[in-house]
Amino acid sequence: MAVSLDEVDVRLLHELEVDAGRTNVDLARLVNLSPAATLNRVRRLKESGVIQRIGARLDTAAAGFSLQVYVTITLARQDEAAHRRFVAVVHETPQVIAADWVTGETDALLVIVAHDVAELQLVLSRLNTRGGAQRMITLLRLEELKPASPLPLRATSGHRGR
């Protein structure tokens, strides 16, 4: 269920998405709240699940990963054991930096990084043999078209009851 957000929540979330490294005092100034009130809002947004985590966004190439690929996976079997096996392989493969179950012609969409083609080949082979992939389509990322952007949030309530 969606959490009710007021205008201050929306501004605070936007500022955190733009730069999560800001200090609490800087955030407070940007959203016109006291540092204590800002800290309480951030804590409440974390507890409600709106903020899942706060972290740094790394540049894959600068970190030494010259390849970033998107891989669509179709599993050979569609049973619970096959899904658990695939999930285990994805979770134990550090080169898989994001993965989602999808609907349509494929079962899963993965984002994989690798230092070189040999490393990528090992990851793909592992997904195929241990993960039970029947079909894999690999798409090489050439360059970023649009960076990850803040959510287009809007206030859903005029006043918070707390």
Residue pairs with C-beta under 8 A, 6 or more apart in sequence:
2 156
3 45
3 48
3 49
3 50
4 156
4 157
4 160
5 13
5 50
5 153
5 154
5 155
5 156
5 157
6 155
6 156
6 157
6 158
6 159
6 160
7 155
8 31
8 32
8 33
8 41
9 41
9 45
9 50
9 155
9 160
10 153
10 154
10 155
11 30
11 31
12 27
12 31
12 38
12 41
12 42
12 45
13 45
13 50
13 51
13 150
13 151
13 153
14 150
14 153
15 22
15 27
15 30
15 31
16 22
16 27
16 42
16 51
16 54
17 149
17 150
17 151
18 150
20 54
20 55
20 56
21 56
22 30
24 35
24 38
24 39
24 42
25 35
27 38
27 42
28 34
28 35
28 37
28 38
31 38
33 41
42 51
44 162
45 51
57 148
60 68
60 113
64 115
65 113
65 114
65 115
66 114
66 115
66 116
67 113
67 114
67 115
67 116
67 117
67 119
67 120
67 140
68 111
68 112
68 113
68 140
68 141
69 111
69 112
69 113
69 114
69 120
69 138
69 139
69 140
69 141
70 109
70 110
70 111
70 112
70 138
70 139
70 141
71 109
71 110
71 111
71 112
71 124
71 127
71 136
71 137
71 138
71 139
72 102
72 105
72 106
72 108
72 109
72 110
72 136
72 137
72 139
73 86
73 106
73 107
73 108
73 109
73 110
73 127
73 131
73 133
73 135
73 136
74 105
74 106
74 107
74 133
74 134
74 135
74 136
75 82
75 83
75 86
75 107
75 108
75 131
75 132
75 133
75 134
76 82
76 132
76 133
76 134
77 132
78 107
82 132
85 130
85 131
85 132
86 108
86 131
86 132
86 133
89 126
89 127
89 130
89 131
90 96
90 99
90 108
90 110
90 127
90 131
93 123
93 126
93 127
95 112
95 113
95 114
95 119
95 120
95 123
96 110
96 111
96 112
96 123
97 111
97 112
97 113
98 110
98 111
99 108
99 109
99 110
99 111
100 108
100 109
101 107
101 108
102 108
102 109
106 135
106 137
110 127
112 120
112 123
112 124
114 120
114 123
124 136
124 138
127 133
127 136
128 136
